[in-house]
Amino acid sequence: MRLALYQPDIAGNVGTLMRLAACMDVGLDLIEPMGFPFGDRAMARAAMDYGVAASIRRHADFDAFVASVPGRIVLLTTRGATPLPDMTFQPGDTLLLGSEGAGVPAEVHHRADARVRIPMRAGMRSLNVAVSGAIVLAEALRQTNGWPPTDPSSRDRISERRQQHASIAPGGFHASKDTSSDRNRTLLDPQSHSVPLPTHRLKEFASLTAGELARIRDLTEAPVRLPRHAIIRREGEPAQALWLLSEGWAASSMLLSDGERQILKLHLPGDMLGSTALCVTGAPDTLTALTPVTVHRIPTQAFGALFMSNPRFAACMFLSAQRERVALMDQLATVGRMSALQRLGALLLDLSDRLAAVAGAASESFDLPVTQEQIGDYLGLTGVHVNRMIRQLEVDGIILRDRNRITIPDRQRLRSLAGVQDRRLAHDPDWLKAVAPDV
């Protein structure tokens, strides 16, 4: 368990949280820039001599911080989706607090795995950031049985941290910490065969020729690997490129006026990301990596040129857009008219079908590497409600679960429960056969 502060403004609050981190034996992450010099007198007064016992990591920016987080990022916010009493914490969580003056930007909301709010009396705006951190940390430690040890051996850790603290130059970053955010992007060899370009979505409606597939491959730039939580494209940005997802899971989401996040689409390998921005002046959604991903960037001008030169490709992309429209219609009907159990069942069937297309063969089991909070943001439910519905499906024997591994032993039973139609794609429709292939 760790605490993290996003660009803090008040030195005294940082000092208080340093003292809290030392006493509770949790780490503390400070995300630069801060509104005061590290080592400020007010910070030192609040931390007292506990500061040297705290395990502190400083990060040059938010990207550097994200790259260092192995578990979930849980954002504490007055606009959080999950009330604190309903939140289920995990031992590896990092509790992220916003700056006192501005909170956190929309991008941070998108990249958080969960967002939590502390219930307060009506009419009250907010708590002090250090008080908020203490309240949520106490509940997280209670749930995870993470209270600090009280045996004398814990003094050895404090002594070790004091020695580490002495090795850090005043106001400097720890020598072992790489604060360059450039490492978050890994450019791969464009000729590399270790990251094949998935084309199953491109061939859903027509059997493309080798020449047509080669032209599509020529569109893409060298594949790029991005870490979990990375922003592929931000809401409001102009359409300059599309991305073909070849590895990992990504999400399309938007922030609502009250600060809530709505996930609109869970993207899997083979999906074309970013096409929604082609028809508006600013992207309507943010694309975020839910797991480590590999993407192939396609400049919009190159994409448009292929449309003009290859009518069959243009027709296939048109049909793919219609498929997404049908999926959105199904999702709207599911969220608007069906129960929480039916929504979850429909999602599991959809993911199972799409992952089978990625693998090229049907399977009754698949990995689900997203959090229950992210599922809730997609289905319009709280993470707690999602947890209850998963348990209900398990109790009823409709699904089997082994950690993140989901097995659907009887697909027809789950389909009957979810009440969704079995959509079959129209491959090689007659009207498309009239368009000559590009050899």
C-alpha positions in Angstrom: 0.0 0.0 0.0 1.3 3.5 -0.9 0.1 7.1 -0.7 0.7 9.5 -3.6 0.4 13.3 -4.0 -0.2 14.9 -7.3 1.6 18.3 -7.6 1.0 19.4 -4.0 0.8 23.1 -3.3 1.1 23.2 0.5 4.3 22.1 2.2 2.6 21.4 5.6 0.3 18.8 4.1 3.2 17.0 2.5 5.0 17.0 5.9 1.9 15.6 7.6 1.6 12.8 5.1 5.3 12.0 5.4 4.7 11.5 9.1 1.6 9.4 8.4 3.5 7.3 5.9 6.3 6.7 8.4 4.0 5.7 11.2 1.8 3.4 9.1 4.8 1.9 7.3 3.6 2.8 3.8 5.4 4.4 0.9 4.8 7.9 -0.3 5.1 9.1 -3.9 5.5 12.8 -4.7 4.6 13.8 -8.3 6.4 16.9 -9.5 6.2 19.8 -10.0 5.4 20.9 -6.4 4.4 24.4 -5.4 7.4 24.8 -3.0 11.0 23.6 -2.7 11.5 20.1 -1.4 12.8 20.5 2.1 10.6 23.6 2.8 10.6 24.6 6.5 6.8 24.1 6.8 7.2 20.6 5.4 10.0 19.9 7.9 8.0 21.2 10.8 5.0 19.1 10.0 7.0 15.9 9.3 9.2 16.5 12.4 11.8 13.8 12.7 9.4 11.2 11.2 10.3 12.4 7.7 13.6 10.5 7.6 11.7 7.3 8.5 9.3 7.6 5.5 9.9 5.7 2.2 9.6 8.5 -0.3 9.8 8.4 -4.1 9.8 11.6 -6.2 8.7 11.6 -9.8 9.4 14.2 -12.5 5.8 13.9 -13.9 2.7 11.8 -13.9 4.0 9.5 -16.6 7.1 8.6 -14.5 4.8 7.9 -11.5 2.5 5.6 -13.5 5.5 3.6 -14.8 6.5 2.9 -11.2 3.1 1.6 -10.0 2.7 -2.2 -10.1 -0.9 -2.3 -8.8 -4.0 -0.2 -9.0 -4.2 3.6 -8.9 -7.1 4.6 -6.6 -7.9 8.3 -6.9 -9.4 10.1 -3.9 -11.8 12.7 -5.3 -15.0 14.5 -4.3 -16.4 13.3 -7.6 -15.5 9.7 -7.1 -17.8 7.0 -8.4 -17.5 4.7 -5.3 -18.3 5.8 -1.8 -15.5 4.8 0.7 -17.7 2.3 2.6 -18.4 0.4 -0.6 -14.8 0.3 -1.9 -12.8 -3.0 -1.8 -9.1 -2.3 -1.5 -6.2 -4.5 -2.4 -2.7 -4.7 -0.7 -0.9 -3.3 -3.8 -3.1 -0.2 -4.2 -1.7 3.3 -4.5 -4.0 6.0 -3.0 -3.6 9.1 -5.1 -4.5 12.6 -3.7 -4.9 15.7 -5.9 -3.3 19.1 -5.3 -5.1 21.3 -2.8 -5.9 24.0 -5.3 -6.8 22.2 -8.5 -7.3 18.5 -7.8 -6.2 16.5 -10.8 -6.8 17.0 -14.5 -9.2 15.0 -16.6 -6.4 12.8 -17.9 -5.6 11.5 -14.4 -9.3 10.6 -13.9 -9.2 8.6 -17.1 -6.0 6.8 -16.0 -7.1 5.9 -12.5 -8.3 2.3 -12.0 -10.8 3.3 -9.3 -12.2 6.6 -7.9 -13.3 6.9 -4.3 -15.1 9.6 -2.4 -15.5 10.1 1.3 -19.2 10.6 2.3 -19.6 14.0 3.9 -22.4 16.1 5.3 -24.5 17.9 2.7 -23.2 21.4 1.8 -19.6 20.7 2.8 -17.1 21.0 -0.1 -14.1 19.0 0.9 -11.7 17.8 3.6 -8.1 18.7 4.0 -6.0 16.5 1.7 -3.9 15.1 4.6 -7.0 14.3 6.6 -8.6 12.6 3.5 -5.5 10.5 3.0 -5.5 9.4 6.6 -9.2 8.4 6.5 -8.9 6.3 3.4 -5.6 4.8 4.3 -7.0 3.6 7.6 -9.9 1.9 5.9 -7.6 0.4 3.2 -5.2 -1.0 5.9 -8.1 -2.4 7.9 -9.5 -4.2 4.9 -6.2 -5.7 3.8 -4.9 -6.4 7.3 -2.0 -4.1 6.5 -1.5 -2.4 9.8 2.3 -1.8 10.5 4.2 -4.3 12.6 4.9 -3.2 16.2 7.8 -5.6 16.9 11.3 -4.2 17.5 12.6 -5.4 14.2 10.7 -2.6 12.5 13.3 -0.2 13.9 15.9 -1.7 11.5 13.8 -0.6 8.6 13.6 2.9 10.0 17.4 3.0 10.4 17.9 1.7 6.8 15.6 4.5 5.5 17.5 7.1 7.4 20.7 5.9 5.6 18.9 6.1 2.3 17.6 9.6 3.1 21.1 10.7 3.9 22.3 9.6 0.4 19.8 11.8 -1.4 21.0 15.3 -2.2 18.7 18.0 -0.8 16.0 18.8 -3.2 17.2 16.0 -5.6 15.7 12.8 -6.9 16.8 9.4 -5.7 19.7 8.3 -7.8 18.2 5.0 -8.7 15.0 6.6 -10.0 14.8 7.2 -13.8 12.4 10.1 -14.1 12.4 10.3 -17.9 8.9 9.7 -19.3 10.3 8.8 -22.7 10.9 5.3 -21.5 7.1 4.8 -21.3 7.1 4.5 -25.1 9.1 1.6 -26.7 9.6 1.9 -30.4 9.8 -1.6 -32.0 11.5 -2.7 -35.2 9.0 -2.1 -38.0 10.1 -5.4 -39.6 9.8 -7.3 -36.3 7.8 -10.5 -36.6 7.3 -10.7 -32.8 4.4 -8.2 -33.1 2.3 -9.4 -36.1 -0.3 -7.0 -37.4 -3.8 -8.4 -36.6 -6.0 -8.3 -39.7 -9.0 -10.4 -38.6 -11.2 -7.3 -38.1 -10.3 -6.1 -41.6 -11.3 -9.4 -43.2 -14.7 -9.8 -41.3 -16.8 -8.8 -44.4 -14.6 -9.6 -47.4 -11.7 -11.9 -48.3 -9.0 -9.3 -48.9 -6.2 -10.2 -51.4 -2.6 -10.4 -50.4 -2.0 -7.2 -52.3 -4.7 -5.4 -50.3 -3.4 -6.6 -47.0 0.1 -5.5 -48.0 -1.2 -2.0 -48.7 -2.8 -1.9 -45.3 0.4 -2.9 -43.7 2.3 -0.2 -45.6 0.0 2.4 -43.9 1.2 1.7 -40.4 4.2 3.2 -38.7 6.6 1.1 -36.5 4.7 -0.5 -33.6 4.9 1.2 -30.3 4.6 -0.4 -26.9 2.9 1.6 -24.1 2.5 0.7 -20.4 -0.7 0.3 -18.5 -2.5 3.6 -17.9 -0.8 5.3 -20.9 -2.9 7.8 -22.8 -3.0 6.9 -26.5 -5.1 10.0 -27.4 -6.8 12.6 -25.3 -10.4 13.8 -25.5 -10.5 17.1 -27.5 -7.4 16.5 -29.6 -7.6 16.9 -33.4 -7.7 13.8 -35.5 -4.2 13.2 -36.8 -3.9 9.5 -36.7 -5.7 6.2 -36.0 -4.2 3.2 -34.2 -4.4 -0.5 -34.9 -4.3 -2.4 -31.6 -2.1 -5.5 -31.9 -1.6 -6.5 -28.3 -3.3 -5.7 -25.0 -6.6 -4.1 -23.9 -7.6 -0.4 -24.2 -10.6 1.7 -23.4 -12.5 4.5 -25.0 -13.9 6.8 -22.3 -15.3 10.3 -21.7 -15.6 12.4 -18.6 -19.1 13.6 -17.7 -20.0 17.0 -16.4 -20.1 15.7 -12.8 -16.6 14.2 -13.1 -17.8 10.6 -13.5 -16.1 8.5 -16.2 -18.1 6.5 -18.7 -16.2 3.8 -20.6 -17.8 3.5 -24.0 -15.8 0.6 -25.5 -13.4 -2.1 -24.4 -10.9 -2.5 -27.2 -9.2 -5.8 -28.0 -6.4 -6.7 -30.4 -7.4 -6.1 -34.0 -9.6 -3.1 -33.2 -9.1 0.2 -35.0 -8.8 3.0 -32.4 -9.6 6.7 -32.9 -11.9 6.6 -35.9 -14.6 8.5 -34.0 -12.5 11.6 -34.1 -12.6 11.7 -37.9 -16.0 13.3 -38.1 -15.6 16.0 -35.4 -13.0 18.8 -34.9 -11.9 17.4 -31.5 -11.8 13.8 -30.3 -15.0 12.9 -28.4 -13.2 10.3 -26.2 -9.9 9.5 -24.5 -8.1 6.2 -25.5 -6.3 4.6 -22.5 -4.3 1.5 -22.2 -5.9 -0.8 -19.6 -3.0 -3.3 -19.9 0.4 -2.9 -21.5 -0.4 -2.5 -25.2 1.2 -2.4 -28.7 -0.3 -0.1 -31.2 0.5 0.6 -34.9 -0.1 4.3 -35.8 -1.8 5.1 -39.1 -1.7 8.8 -40.2 -5.1 10.1 -41.3 -3.7 11.3 -44.6 -2.4 7.8 -45.5 -5.7 6.3 -44.3 -7.7 8.7 -46.6 -5.4 7.9 -49.5 -6.2 4.2 -49.2 -9.9 5.0 -49.1 -9.5 6.8 -52.5 -7.4 4.1 -54.1 -9.1 0.9 -52.8 -12.9 0.9 -52.9 -13.1 -2.6 -51.3 -11.1 -1.5 -48.3 -13.4 1.6 -48.0 -16.4 -0.7 -48.2 -15.0 -3.0 -45.5 -14.3 0.0 -43.2 -17.9 1.2 -43.8 -19.2 -2.2 -42.8 -17.0 -2.3 -39.7 -18.4 1.1 -38.7 -21.9 -0.3 -39.1 -20.9 -3.3 -36.9 -19.8 -0.9 -34.2 -23.1 1.0 -34.6 -25.0 -2.3 -34.0 -22.8 -3.1 -31.0 -23.6 0.4 -29.6 -27.4 -0.2 -30.2 -27.1 -3.5 -28.3 -25.2 -1.8 -25.5 -27.7 1.0 -25.2 -30.6 -1.4 -25.0 -28.7 -3.5 -22.4 -27.7 -0.6 -20.1 -31.1 1.1 -20.5 -33.5 -1.8 -20.1 -31.8 -4.8 -18.6 -30.8 -5.8 -15.0 -27.2 -5.7 -13.7 -26.9 -9.5 -14.0 -28.0 -9.4 -17.6 -25.6 -6.5 -18.4 -22.7 -8.5 -17.0 -23.7 -11.6 -18.8 -24.0 -9.7 -22.1 -20.5 -8.3 -21.6 -18.9 -11.7 -20.9 -20.5 -13.2 -24.0 -19.3 -10.2 -26.1 -15.7 -10.5 -24.8 -15.7 -14.3 -25.2 -16.8 -14.0 -28.9 -14.4 -11.2 -29.7 -11.4 -12.9 -28.0 -12.2 -16.1 -29.9 -11.9 -14.1 -33.2 -8.5 -12.8 -32.0 -7.3 -16.4 -31.2 -8.9 -17.8 -34.4 -10.7 -20.5 -32.4 -13.5 -20.6 -29.9 -12.8 -21.3 -26.3 -14.9 -21.4 -23.2 -12.3 -19.7 -21.1 -10.6 -16.3 -21.3 -8.6 -13.9 -19.2 -10.3 -10.7 -17.9 -7.5 -8.3 -17.1 -9.7 -5.3 -16.2 -10.8 -4.2 -12.7 -14.4 -4.5 -11.4 -14.4 -0.6 -11.2 -13.6 -0.4 -15.0 -16.4 -3.0 -15.7 -18.7 -0.8 -13.6 -17.7 2.3 -15.6 -18.7 0.4 -18.8 -21.9 -1.0 -17.5 -23.1 1.9 -15.5 -22.7 0.1 -12.1 -20.5 0.5 -9.1 -17.6 -1.8 -8.6 -19.3 -3.3 -5.5 -22.4 -4.2 -7.6 -20.2 -5.8 -10.3 -18.6 -7.9 -7.6 -21.9 -9.0 -6.3 -23.1 -10.0 -9.8 -19.9 -11.9 -10.5 -20.5 -13.8 -7.3 -24.1 -14.5 -8.2 -23.1 -15.9 -11.6 -20.6 -18.2 -9.8 -23.1 -19.4 -7.2 -25.6 -20.2 -10.0 -22.9 -22.2 -11.8 -23.2 -20.0 -14.9 -19.5 -19.0 -14.9 -16.4 -20.4 -13.2 -13.7 -18.1 -12.0 -10.1 -18.6 -11.1 -8.7 -15.2 -10.3 -8.9 -13.3 -13.6 -9.7 -16.4 -15.6 -13.4 -16.7 -16.6 -14.9 -20.0 -17.9 -18.4 -20.2 -19.5 -19.3 -23.9 -19.3 -22.8 -23.4 -20.8 -22.9 -20.5 -23.3 -26.6 -21.1 -24.2 -27.6 -20.8 -20.6 -25.7 -17.5 -20.2 -27.1 -16.2 -23.5 -30.6 -17.0 -22.3 -30.0 -15.2 -19.0 -28.5 -12.1 -20.7 -31.3 -12.0 -23.3 -28.9 -10.9 -26.1 -29.2 -11.8 -29.8 -26.6 -14.0 -31.5 -25.5 -11.5 -34.2 -24.0 -13.1 -37.3 -21.9 -11.0 -39.7 -22.7 -10.9 -43.4 -19.4 -12.0 -45.0 -18.9 -11.3 -48.7 -22.4 -9.8 -49.3 -23.6 -9.8 -52.9 -23.3 -6.0 -53.4 -19.6 -6.1 -52.3 -18.7 -8.8 -54.8 -19.4 -6.3 -57.5 -16.3 -4.3 -56.4 -13.2 -5.6 -58.1 -10.4 -6.6 -55.7 -7.1 -4.7 -55.8 -4.4 -7.3 -56.6 
